[in-house]
Amino acid sequence: MGTGRSGAGVGAGDWAIAVCVAAALLVTGLSGRDSAAGPDLPGYALLAAGGLALAVRRRAPVPVLAVTGSCAVGYQAAGFDVPAVAYLFAVYAAVRAGHRAVTVAASVAVLAALPLAALASGLHDTGEAFAQARGALELAWLVAAGAAGEALRQAERRAEEAERTREETARRRADEERLRIARELHDALTHQISIIKLQAEVAVHVARRRGEQVPEPLLAIQEAGREAARELRATLQALRDDGTAPPRGLDDVPELVERARAIGLDATLTIGGRRHDVPAAVGRTVYRIVQESLTNVARHAGAATASVRIDYRPDALAVRVDDDGRAAPGSGAVPGVGLLGMRERVTALGGRLRAEPRSAGGFTVEAELPVERTP
């Protein structure tokens, strides 16, 4: 298997090495040319081609291995007694890219073919001892080139593994710090919210014992305190379970609408389109948009009615929340923390968010989130 280096582009350094090797092969061929070994032009062409092929050794190491090996055998057969330098570079590049088995097979074939090509051209006819010595030297150079490529490949793998380990360690530390902060916030906020909720419940209880009508704002405070405590517990549990706790999603939207009705808001929920499965992240985002919108309606809008509509579309999920509150056309939306949070969630999923006063009065929040349907 390769290590991914074969996809690298051809740079100036690659061309420089290829041109230098080609020049060295040509110079060696010119200085050691056997004039009785046939025509010169094919041999020179093979010398140049073998060197220049190295320019793409990182992009295509196996084809370059085949080309340089064939050129080495070819110019030996043409009568050029030139070492297979380009093939050594190709062996190094192929082993570095992870193609060890292919390199070994190709090298065995080249080592077998080179003596035959030399004998066919009349080179190295001085005896068997010389041929054996030359073969041993060529084998040693091939082993050295392959060993260098393997050593660098292993070094790169260790560097990549070290980098991956550092990233995992940093991510784990970030998760631990986030959990620590969440716990501290949970402890601090739960204490304060518990006090608010307890005081509201006591006030409600006292009012009912006296037979008095319980004010709607007091009931809203009581319910908001309960919901905030539930949300804090659920958030901390999700962090502790590393995302394994079931998140709030589309199935929990009706509960939000019922809660809004419980505090006196005339809230309705309409679901249109043919229902289909959506990603969990989309469901969570829709839940948060509805939750934040209804909370803003109850706190700030002074509205009597609110409508929530969820539309299932073939390639998107749309949600819209309208109210009849005090917002006037042209007044613009104040970018509070809740609205900014909604926009960040929607943008992260590649969707669009619109939040602005309606022409007929009141406010509207509308989002469209893309979904990928599985066949």
N, C-alpha and C positions, 0 to 999 in steps of 0.2 A: 504494500500500500504506500501511496505517496504521502508526503507531508504537506502538500499544498503549495510548494515552491514552484511547481511546474506551471502555475498560472501567472507567474511574474512576467512583467513586460520586458522588452529588449531595451537596455539602456546604453548610454555611451560607453560605460565600462565593459559591457559585453562585447560591443563592436571592437573596442580597442584590443581586447584579448584575442578575439578572432583574427583580426588583421595582423597582429604581431605573430601569432602562431602560423598563419598562412605565409607570411613573409619569411619566417625562419625555415619553414619547410621548403619554400622555393629556393632560398639561398643554399640550403643544404643539398637540394637536388641539383642545382647548377654546379656546385663545387664537386659533387661526387658522381656525376653522370657517367654511366657506362655507354660509350658511343656505339657499341655493337648490339645494343639491346632493343632496337626498334625505334619508331618515330618518337619525337620528343613531345609534341603538342598534347596528346591525350594524357601523358604522365604529368605534365605541368598543370593541366586542368584539374586532375585528380588531387594533386598537392594543394592547389588553391581552394578547391571545393571542400576538402577535408578540414582545412583551417577555418574557412569562413562559416562553415556549418555550426561552429561553436557559438556563434552569436545568439542562437536560439536554444542553447543547451538547457537553460532553466525553464523555458516555455515548453519544450518538447524533448525531454532528456532521452527517451527511448528511441525516437526516430533519429536523433543526432548520433546516438550510439551506433545504430545500423549504418548511417551514412559514413561516419568517420572510419568504421571498421572496413566497410566495402572499399572506401578510397585507399586505405592503407594496403589492402590486398591488391587493389588495382594498380597502384603505382609501383609496388614491388614487382608485379607481373610485367609492367612496362619497362623494367630495368632500372628503376630509381632505388638505390640503397639508402633509404631515408627511414629513421625510426618513426614508429607510429605515435608521435607526440600528441596529435589531435585526438587520437583514440583514448589516450590516457586521461586527457581532460574530460572526455565524454564519460569514461568510466567513473571518474570522481563525481561528476554532476548527477549521473544516474543513481549511484549508490546514495548520494546525499538526499536525493528525492525519494528514496525508499524502494527503488526497483532493484533489489539485490539479486533475486532469482534470475530475472531477465539478464542482468549484467553478467552473472556467472556463465549462463548458457551462451551468450554472445561472445564472451571472452574465450571460452573453450573453442568455439568455431573459428574465431580469428587466429588464435594460436596454432590451430591445425592447418589453417589455410595459408598463413604467411610463409612457412618453409616451402610449401608446394609452389606458391607463386614465385618465390626466389629461385627455386630450382628450374621452373619453367622458363624464366628469363635468363638463366645462365649465371645468376648471382650466387655467391657462397658455395662455389664448387671446390673449395680447398680441403674438404674432408668432413667426416662425420663428427669429429671432436669439436670443430669450430661451430658446426650447426647446433650441437647440443649446448655449448656454452652460450651461444646467442639466444637459444630458446629459454634457457634458465634465466638469463638477464631480463628478457622480455616478460617472463612470468613474474619475476621479482618486482619489476616496475608496475605491472598490473595489480599485484597484491598491495603494493604501497599506495597506489592511487585509490583503490577500493577502500583500504583501511582509513585513509585520510577522509574520504567522503563519509564513511560510517561514523568516524569519530565526531565530525562536525554535525552530522544528523542527530546523534545522541545528545550532543551539547545543546543544540537548538531545542530538542524535546525537553531536556531538563530545564531550560530557561522558560519555555512555555508553561511547564508544570509549576515552576516556582511562581510565575506571574499569576496563574490561575489560583494557586494556593493563597497568594497575597490578597487577591480580589475576594475570595471566599472568606478569608479571615476578617477583612474590612467589612464585608457585608454582615457577617455574624456579629461583629462588635456594634455595628450600627443598629442591628435588630435588638441587641441586648440593651443598648442605650435608649432606644425608642420604648422598649418595654418598661425600663426603669422610670422614664418620664411619665409614661401612661399610668403607672402605678401611683406615682406621686400626685399626679393630677386627679386620679380617681379618689385617693384618700382625702385630698383637700376639698375637691368639689362635692364629693358625697357628703362630707360633714356639713357643709353650708346648705346644700340642697335638702338634706334631711331635716335641718332646723326649719327651713322655709316650709317644707311639706308638713312637718309636725305642727307648726303654728297654724297653718291653714286648716288642717284637720281639726285641731282643737277649736278654732273659731267656728267652723261649720257645725261641729258637735254642740257647742254652746248655743248657737243660734237655733238649731233644731230643737234642743231641749226647752228653750224658751218659747217655742212656737213661732219664731220669727222666720220671715222669708230669707233664705240664704242668697246673698248678692251673687250675680253671675260672675263678676271678676274674681270673687273668692273661690268659686268652684273651678274657674279656669286655672287659678294659681295652684289649687290642690291637684288637678289633673296634670298640669305641666310639671309639677314636682315629681309626681309618680313616674311620668314618662322619661324625665331627665335621669332619674335614678336607674330606670330600666336600661336606657341607652348607655349610661356609663358602665353598668355591669356587663352588658353585651359587648361593648367595645373592648373592655379589658379582657373578657373571656376569649374573644376572637384573637387578640394579640397573644395571649398565653397559649392558645391552641394552634398558633401559627397558621391561621386561616382555615382550620377544620370546622369551626363552629358555623352552623347554618346562618348565612347573612339575611338581612331584611331585603325583600325584593318585591316583585309585582303582586305576589299573593298577599302581601301585607298592606297594600294600598287601601283596600276596603276598610281595614281597621282604622287607618288615618282619617278617612271620611267620617266613620262612625264617631270617632273621638271629637271631630269638629262639630258634629251635630250635638254632642253631649254638652258642649259649652254654649249652645244657643245659636250656632251658625247654621243657616239653611244650606247644607252642602249636598251635592249630588255627584254621582259617579256614573259615567257612561263609557262603555268599552265597545269599540267598533272594529270591524274587520274580522278576518278569520284568524283565530288565535293560533300561534305557533311558538315553538321554543325559541327563546332568545338567550344570548350569553348572560351569565350571572352578573357581569359588570354592568351591562345595560339595565338589567332589572334593579340593581342597587341604585343606579343613578336616577332612574325614574322614581323610585321610592323617595330618595333624598329631595328631588325637585318638588314632589307633591308635599312632602313633609315641611320643607322650608317655606313653600308658597302658602300653605294653609296656616302655618305659624305666623307668618307676616300679616296675613289677612286678619287673624284673630288679635294680633298685638297692635297693629298700626293703621289698618285700612279703615276701620270704622264701618265695615261692610255688614250687610244682613244676609247676603247670599254668596255662594261660591260654587263653581262647577268645575269638575275634573273630568277630562276626556282623554282616553287612551285609545289610539288607533293603531291596529296591526296592519302594516303595509307589507307588500312582498319583499322589499329590501330595506325596510326601516321600521322603527317604532316611534310614534309621535305621541307627545303628551302635552296637554294644554290645561292651564288653570286660570279661570276668569273670576273676577269678583266685581261687586258694584260699590266699591268703597269710595273714598274721598279723592282719589287720584284724578286729576283733570287732564284733558288732552293738551299736549305740548309742555307739560310740566317736567317731563324727563324722569328717568329712574335714578334714584340715588344708589351708587354702587357700594352697598354695604357688604359686610363679610359674607352673609348668606348668599347674596347674588354672585359675588365673586367666586365663592366655592362652587356654586352651580355651574357657572361658566367654565371653570377649570375642569370639572368632571366631564362636561359635555365635549369640550374641545379635546380632551385626552382620548376620547373615543371616536374622534373624527366627526362629531355632530355639529349642529348649529343651535344657538339659543337666542331667543328674542324675549326681552322683558321691557315692557313700556306701558304707559297709560292707554286705555281704549278710547276710541273716538266718542263712544256713548257714555263715558265715565267709568271709573274703576280701573283696574289694572289687569294685565294679562301676562302670563309667563308661558312661553311655548318653546318646546325643544323637539328636535328630530335627531334620532340616533340611528346610524346605519347598522344593519345586522346582516350576517352572512347565513343564508339558508343552506342547510345540508340536504342533499337529495334523498 
